[in-house]
Amino acid sequence: MAALVRPHDTRMIAGVCAGLARRFGTRPATMRVIFVVSCLLPGPQFLLYLALWILLPNAQRQPSW
């Protein structure tokens, strides 16, 4: 399993869904759809997204020489 970080290459807003998708082996678009659908249900999904945005580290950028 990959480390849970926010990647730079597949990021749309903060990279949380892209990081979760990389960690669990799914496509980022699939994870984004799951997140949007889950926001229709009652619960703290948006607050969890904000917390992960703050807590997850950025992935290290590779130098593009």
Biopython code that builds the backbone (N, CA, C, O; Angstrom):
import numpy as np
from Bio.PDB.StructureBuilder import StructureBuilder

atoms = [
    (1, "MET", "N", (0.836, -1.186, 0.000)),
    (1, "MET", "CA", (0.000, 0.000, 0.000)),
    (1, "MET", "C", (0.875, 1.242, 0.000)),
    (1, "MET", "O", (1.945, 1.263, 0.609)),
    (2, "ALA", "N", (0.420, 2.247, -0.672)),
    (2, "ALA", "CA", (1.153, 3.508, -0.759)),
    (2, "ALA", "C", (0.968, 4.317, 0.523)),
    (2, "ALA", "O", (0.007, 4.115, 1.266)),
    (3, "ALA", "N", (1.877, 5.209, 0.762)),
    (3, "ALA", "CA", (1.769, 6.090, 1.928)),
    (3, "ALA", "C", (0.603, 7.056, 1.740)),
    (3, "ALA", "O", (0.258, 7.427, 0.618)),
    (4, "LEU", "N", (0.020, 7.445, 2.835)),
    (4, "LEU", "CA", (-1.122, 8.360, 2.780)),
    (4, "LEU", "C", (-0.608, 9.796, 2.786)),
    (4, "LEU", "O", (-0.380, 10.389, 3.840)),
    (5, "VAL", "N", (-0.431, 10.338, 1.583)),
    (5, "VAL", "CA", (0.024, 11.713, 1.386)),
    (5, "VAL", "C", (-0.845, 12.357, 0.315)),
    (5, "VAL", "O", (-1.574, 11.670, -0.401)),
    (6, "ARG", "N", (-0.764, 13.677, 0.211)),
    (6, "ARG", "CA", (-1.516, 14.399, -0.811)),
    (6, "ARG", "C", (-0.612, 14.610, -2.020)),
    (6, "ARG", "O", (0.293, 15.444, -1.971)),
    (7, "PRO", "N", (-0.842, 13.861, -3.118)),
    (7, "PRO", "CA", (0.036, 13.975, -4.288)),
    (7, "PRO", "C", (-0.183, 15.276, -5.042)),
    (7, "PRO", "O", (-1.248, 15.888, -4.957)),
    (8, "HIS", "N", (0.836, 15.686, -5.778)),
    (8, "HIS", "CA", (0.757, 16.921, -6.560)),
    (8, "HIS", "C", (0.200, 16.684, -7.966)),
    (8, "HIS", "O", (-0.413, 17.577, -8.550)),
    (9, "ASP", "N", (0.409, 15.497, -8.503)),
    (9, "ASP", "CA", (0.088, 15.262, -9.917)),
    (9, "ASP", "C", (-1.397, 15.069, -10.188)),
    (9, "ASP", "O", (-1.868, 15.486, -11.246)),
    (10, "THR", "N", (-2.156, 14.459, -9.286)),
    (10, "THR", "CA", (-3.578, 14.201, -9.538)),
    (10, "THR", "C", (-4.481, 15.026, -8.629)),
    (10, "THR", "O", (-5.636, 14.661, -8.409)),
    (11, "ARG", "N", (-3.985, 16.094, -8.118)),
    (11, "ARG", "CA", (-4.711, 16.949, -7.183)),
    (11, "ARG", "C", (-5.712, 17.828, -7.926)),
    (11, "ARG", "O", (-5.413, 18.354, -8.998)),
    (12, "MET", "N", (-6.917, 17.985, -7.341)),
    (12, "MET", "CA", (-7.888, 18.945, -7.890)),
    (12, "MET", "C", (-8.027, 20.141, -6.960)),
    (12, "MET", "O", (-7.822, 21.279, -7.382)),
    (13, "ILE", "N", (-8.369, 19.902, -5.718)),
    (13, "ILE", "CA", (-8.489, 21.004, -4.763)),
    (13, "ILE", "C", (-7.344, 20.906, -3.754)),
    (13, "ILE", "O", (-6.425, 21.725, -3.767)),
    (14, "ALA", "N", (-7.407, 19.903, -2.885)),
    (14, "ALA", "CA", (-6.371, 19.764, -1.862)),
    (14, "ALA", "C", (-5.580, 18.478, -2.015)),
    (14, "ALA", "O", (-4.515, 18.334, -1.415)),
    (15, "GLY", "N", (-6.081, 17.545, -2.807)),
    (15, "GLY", "CA", (-5.383, 16.283, -2.997)),
    (15, "GLY", "C", (-5.793, 15.195, -2.030)),
    (15, "GLY", "O", (-5.194, 14.119, -2.028)),
    (16, "VAL", "N", (-6.798, 15.444, -1.210)),
    (16, "VAL", "CA", (-7.223, 14.459, -0.223)),
    (16, "VAL", "C", (-7.805, 13.234, -0.915)),
    (16, "VAL", "O", (-7.413, 12.111, -0.597)),
    (17, "CYS", "N", (-8.722, 13.419, -1.845)),
    (17, "CYS", "CA", (-9.329, 12.280, -2.548)),
    (17, "CYS", "C", (-8.287, 11.537, -3.389)),
    (17, "CYS", "O", (-8.326, 10.310, -3.479)),
    (18, "ALA", "N", (-7.369, 12.264, -3.996)),
    (18, "ALA", "CA", (-6.319, 11.624, -4.787)),
    (18, "ALA", "C", (-5.400, 10.798, -3.892)),
    (18, "ALA", "O", (-4.980, 9.705, -4.271)),
    (19, "GLY", "N", (-5.090, 11.315, -2.713)),
    (19, "GLY", "CA", (-4.262, 10.569, -1.767)),
    (19, "GLY", "C", (-4.953, 9.327, -1.252)),
    (19, "GLY", "O", (-4.333, 8.270, -1.140)),
    (20, "LEU", "N", (-6.241, 9.444, -0.936)),
    (20, "LEU", "CA", (-7.000, 8.273, -0.485)),
    (20, "LEU", "C", (-7.126, 7.240, -1.593)),
    (20, "LEU", "O", (-7.044, 6.038, -1.339)),
    (21, "ALA", "N", (-7.325, 7.708, -2.824)),
    (21, "ALA", "CA", (-7.435, 6.777, -3.955)),
    (21, "ALA", "C", (-6.129, 6.043, -4.172)),
    (21, "ALA", "O", (-6.135, 4.836, -4.417)),
    (22, "ARG", "N", (-5.018, 6.737, -4.089)),
    (22, "ARG", "CA", (-3.713, 6.082, -4.253)),
    (22, "ARG", "C", (-3.475, 5.079, -3.134)),
    (22, "ARG", "O", (-2.930, 4.002, -3.374)),
    (23, "ARG", "N", (-3.875, 5.421, -1.924)),
    (23, "ARG", "CA", (-3.686, 4.532, -0.770)),
    (23, "ARG", "C", (-4.492, 3.242, -0.907)),
    (23, "ARG", "O", (-3.997, 2.163, -0.580)),
    (24, "PHE", "N", (-5.745, 3.350, -1.395)),
    (24, "PHE", "CA", (-6.617, 2.186, -1.468)),
    (24, "PHE", "C", (-6.678, 1.555, -2.850)),
    (24, "PHE", "O", (-7.440, 0.611, -3.058)),
    (25, "GLY", "N", (-5.896, 2.052, -3.796)),
    (25, "GLY", "CA", (-5.790, 1.411, -5.100)),
    (25, "GLY", "C", (-6.963, 1.646, -6.031)),
    (25, "GLY", "O", (-7.282, 0.781, -6.846)),
    (26, "THR", "N", (-7.610, 2.792, -5.929)),
    (26, "THR", "CA", (-8.705, 3.125, -6.838)),
    (26, "THR", "C", (-8.315, 4.360, -7.648)),
    (26, "THR", "O", (-7.263, 4.962, -7.428)),
    (27, "ARG", "N", (-9.177, 4.719, -8.580)),
    (27, "ARG", "CA", (-8.939, 5.925, -9.379)),
    (27, "ARG", "C", (-9.381, 7.148, -8.582)),
    (27, "ARG", "O", (-10.336, 7.063, -7.810)),
    (28, "PRO", "N", (-8.707, 8.279, -8.753)),
    (28, "PRO", "CA", (-9.113, 9.495, -8.034)),
    (28, "PRO", "C", (-10.547, 9.923, -8.353)),
    (28, "PRO", "O", (-11.253, 10.413, -7.471)),
    (29, "ALA", "N", (-10.979, 9.745, -9.585)),
    (29, "ALA", "CA", (-12.357, 10.122, -9.949)),
    (29, "ALA", "C", (-13.373, 9.294, -9.166)),
    (29, "ALA", "O", (-14.409, 9.813, -8.751)),
    (30, "THR", "N", (-13.086, 8.032, -8.965)),
    (30, "THR", "CA", (-13.980, 7.168, -8.187)),
    (30, "THR", "C", (-14.073, 7.650, -6.747)),
    (30, "THR", "O", (-15.162, 7.701, -6.174)),
    (31, "MET", "N", (-12.937, 8.001, -6.165)),
    (31, "MET", "CA", (-12.930, 8.485, -4.781)),
    (31, "MET", "C", (-13.668, 9.816, -4.666)),
    (31, "MET", "O", (-14.334, 10.067, -3.661)),
    (32, "ARG", "N", (-13.559, 10.665, -5.677)),
    (32, "ARG", "CA", (-14.277, 11.953, -5.654)),
    (32, "ARG", "C", (-15.786, 11.743, -5.725)),
    (32, "ARG", "O", (-16.544, 12.426, -5.037)),
    (33, "VAL", "N", (-16.221, 10.803, -6.555)),
    (33, "VAL", "CA", (-17.657, 10.501, -6.647)),
    (33, "VAL", "C", (-18.162, 9.946, -5.325)),
    (33, "VAL", "O", (-19.239, 10.324, -4.865)),
    (34, "ILE", "N", (-17.396, 9.055, -4.711)),
    (34, "ILE", "CA", (-17.785, 8.503, -3.409)),
    (34, "ILE", "C", (-17.909, 9.618, -2.381)),
    (34, "ILE", "O", (-18.843, 9.618, -1.579)),
    (35, "PHE", "N", (-16.982, 10.566, -2.393)),
    (35, "PHE", "CA", (-17.038, 11.669, -1.439)),
    (35, "PHE", "C", (-18.265, 12.545, -1.670)),
    (35, "PHE", "O", (-18.954, 12.906, -0.716)),
    (36, "VAL", "N", (-18.544, 12.889, -2.924)),
    (36, "VAL", "CA", (-19.695, 13.752, -3.226)),
    (36, "VAL", "C", (-21.002, 13.066, -2.841)),
    (36, "VAL", "O", (-21.895, 13.696, -2.274)),
    (37, "VAL", "N", (-21.112, 11.780, -3.150)),
    (37, "VAL", "CA", (-22.327, 11.039, -2.785)),
    (37, "VAL", "C", (-22.450, 10.949, -1.266)),
    (37, "VAL", "O", (-23.553, 11.052, -0.729)),
    (38, "SER", "N", (-21.328, 10.757, -0.569)),
    (38, "SER", "CA", (-21.389, 10.664, 0.892)),
    (38, "SER", "C", (-21.798, 11.990, 1.520)),
    (38, "SER", "O", (-22.355, 12.003, 2.618)),
    (39, "CYS", "N", (-21.533, 13.097, 0.849)),
    (39, "CYS", "CA", (-21.944, 14.407, 1.376)),
    (39, "CYS", "C", (-23.457, 14.575, 1.361)),
    (39, "CYS", "O", (-23.989, 15.436, 2.062)),
    (40, "LEU", "N", (-24.148, 13.775, 0.580)),
    (40, "LEU", "CA", (-25.608, 13.828, 0.571)),
    (40, "LEU", "C", (-26.202, 13.167, 1.812)),
    (40, "LEU", "O", (-27.363, 13.404, 2.146)),
    (41, "LEU", "N", (-25.416, 12.344, 2.492)),
    (41, "LEU", "CA", (-25.859, 11.676, 3.713)),
    (41, "LEU", "C", (-25.507, 12.540, 4.915)),
    (41, "LEU", "O", (-24.565, 13.330, 4.855)),
    (42, "PRO", "N", (-26.251, 12.401, 6.002)),
    (42, "PRO", "CA", (-25.906, 13.183, 7.193)),
    (42, "PRO", "C", (-24.609, 12.670, 7.807)),
    (42, "PRO", "O", (-24.357, 11.466, 7.849)),
    (43, "GLY", "N", (-23.805, 13.593, 8.275)),
    (43, "GLY", "CA", (-22.552, 13.211, 8.916)),
    (43, "GLY", "C", (-21.492, 14.278, 8.719)),
    (43, "GLY", "O", (-21.729, 15.276, 8.039)),
    (44, "PRO", "N", (-20.330, 14.072, 9.309)),
    (44, "PRO", "CA", (-19.270, 15.090, 9.299)),
    (44, "PRO", "C", (-18.275, 14.925, 8.148)),
    (44, "PRO", "O", (-17.081, 15.152, 8.342)),
    (45, "GLN", "N", (-18.737, 14.536, 6.954)),
    (45, "GLN", "CA", (-17.825, 14.270, 5.841)),
    (45, "GLN", "C", (-17.006, 15.504, 5.468)),
    (45, "GLN", "O", (-15.799, 15.395, 5.250)),
    (46, "PHE", "N", (-17.625, 16.646, 5.394)),
    (46, "PHE", "CA", (-16.915, 17.857, 4.990)),
    (46, "PHE", "C", (-15.868, 18.245, 6.038)),
    (46, "PHE", "O", (-14.768, 18.674, 5.691)),
    (47, "LEU", "N", (-16.211, 18.092, 7.311)),
    (47, "LEU", "CA", (-15.245, 18.381, 8.375)),
    (47, "LEU", "C", (-14.085, 17.393, 8.345)),
    (47, "LEU", "O", (-12.943, 17.770, 8.611)),
    (48, "LEU", "N", (-14.364, 16.144, 8.027)),
    (48, "LEU", "CA", (-13.310, 15.143, 7.898)),
    (48, "LEU", "C", (-12.386, 15.484, 6.737)),
    (48, "LEU", "O", (-11.170, 15.321, 6.844)),
    (49, "TYR", "N", (-12.951, 15.957, 5.629)),
    (49, "TYR", "CA", (-12.140, 16.375, 4.487)),
    (49, "TYR", "C", (-11.215, 17.531, 4.881)),
    (49, "TYR", "O", (-10.031, 17.523, 4.545)),
    (50, "LEU", "N", (-11.753, 18.518, 5.588)),
    (50, "LEU", "CA", (-10.936, 19.645, 6.029)),
    (50, "LEU", "C", (-9.831, 19.193, 6.987)),
    (50, "LEU", "O", (-8.703, 19.680, 6.909)),
    (51, "ALA", "N", (-10.156, 18.267, 7.886)),
    (51, "ALA", "CA", (-9.148, 17.768, 8.823)),
    (51, "ALA", "C", (-8.038, 17.025, 8.077)),
    (51, "ALA", "O", (-6.860, 17.193, 8.393)),
    (52, "LEU", "N", (-8.410, 16.202, 7.083)),
    (52, "LEU", "CA", (-7.393, 15.492, 6.308)),
    (52, "LEU", "C", (-6.558, 16.464, 5.484)),
    (52, "LEU", "O", (-5.363, 16.239, 5.293)),
    (53, "TRP", "N", (-7.158, 17.525, 4.999)),
    (53, "TRP", "CA", (-6.430, 18.548, 4.247)),
    (53, "TRP", "C", (-5.322, 19.159, 5.122)),
    (53, "TRP", "O", (-4.212, 19.416, 4.656)),
    (54, "ILE", "N", (-5.650, 19.379, 6.377)),
    (54, "ILE", "CA", (-4.683, 19.974, 7.300)),
    (54, "ILE", "C", (-3.654, 18.953, 7.769)),
    (54, "ILE", "O", (-2.469, 19.272, 7.865)),
    (55, "LEU", "N", (-4.087, 17.738, 8.059)),
    (55, "LEU", "CA", (-3.218, 16.749, 8.699)),
    (55, "LEU", "C", (-2.336, 15.952, 7.742)),
    (55, "LEU", "O", (-1.226, 15.568, 8.110)),
    (56, "LEU", "N", (-2.808, 15.694, 6.521)),
    (56, "LEU", "CA", (-2.017, 14.885, 5.592)),
    (56, "LEU", "C", (-0.859, 15.695, 5.020)),
    (56, "LEU", "O", (-1.052, 16.835, 4.596)),
    (57, "PRO", "N", (0.329, 15.123, 5.005)),
    (57, "PRO", "CA", (1.465, 15.857, 4.439)),
    (57, "PRO", "C", (1.415, 15.845, 2.915)),
    (57, "PRO", "O", (0.816, 14.959, 2.306)),
    (58, "ASN", "N", (2.052, 16.839, 2.314)),
    (58, "ASN", "CA", (2.205, 16.870, 0.858)),
    (58, "ASN", "C", (3.223, 15.816, 0.446)),
    (58, "ASN", "O", (4.160, 15.524, 1.190)),
    (59, "ALA", "N", (3.039, 15.254, -0.723)),
    (59, "ALA", "CA", (4.021, 14.331, -1.266)),
    (59, "ALA", "C", (5.258, 15.125, -1.675)),
    (59, "ALA", "O", (5.156, 16.287, -2.068)),
    (60, "GLN", "N", (6.403, 14.504, -1.581)),
    (60, "GLN", "CA", (7.644, 15.163, -1.965)),
    (60, "GLN", "C", (7.691, 15.296, -3.478)),
    (60, "GLN", "O", (7.430, 14.332, -4.197)),
    (61, "ARG", "N", (8.018, 16.470, -3.956)),
    (61, "ARG", "CA", (8.144, 16.688, -5.400)),
    (61, "ARG", "C", (9.483, 16.142, -5.868)),
    (61, "ARG", "O", (10.514, 16.315, -5.217)),
    (62, "GLN", "N", (9.437, 15.479, -7.012)),
    (62, "GLN", "CA", (10.668, 14.978, -7.628)),
    (62, "GLN", "C", (11.225, 16.066, -8.526)),
    (62, "GLN", "O", (10.465, 16.670, -9.283)),
    (63, "PRO", "N", (12.530, 16.342, -8.474)),
    (63, "PRO", "CA", (13.078, 17.365, -9.358)),
    (63, "PRO", "C", (12.956, 16.942, -10.826)),
    (63, "PRO", "O", (13.252, 15.801, -11.181)),
    (64, "SER", "N", (12.522, 17.866, -11.659)),
    (64, "SER", "CA", (12.317, 17.560, -13.089)),
    (64, "SER", "C", (13.497, 18.069, -13.887)),
    (64, "SER", "O", (13.380, 19.065, -14.601)),
    (65, "TRP", "N", (14.608, 17.417, -13.778)),
    (65, "TRP", "CA", (15.831, 17.816, -14.468)),
    (65, "TRP", "C", (15.761, 17.410, -15.860)),
    (65, "TRP", "O", (16.697, 17.653, -16.622)),
]
sb = StructureBuilder()
sb.init_structure("model")
sb.init_model(0)
sb.init_chain("A")
sb.init_seg("    ")
for serial, (resi, resn, name, xyz) in enumerate(atoms, 1):
    if name == "N":
        sb.init_residue(resn, " ", resi, " ")
    sb.init_atom(name, np.array(xyz, "f"), 0.0, 1.0, " ", f" {name:<3s}", serial, name[0])
structure = sb.get_structure()
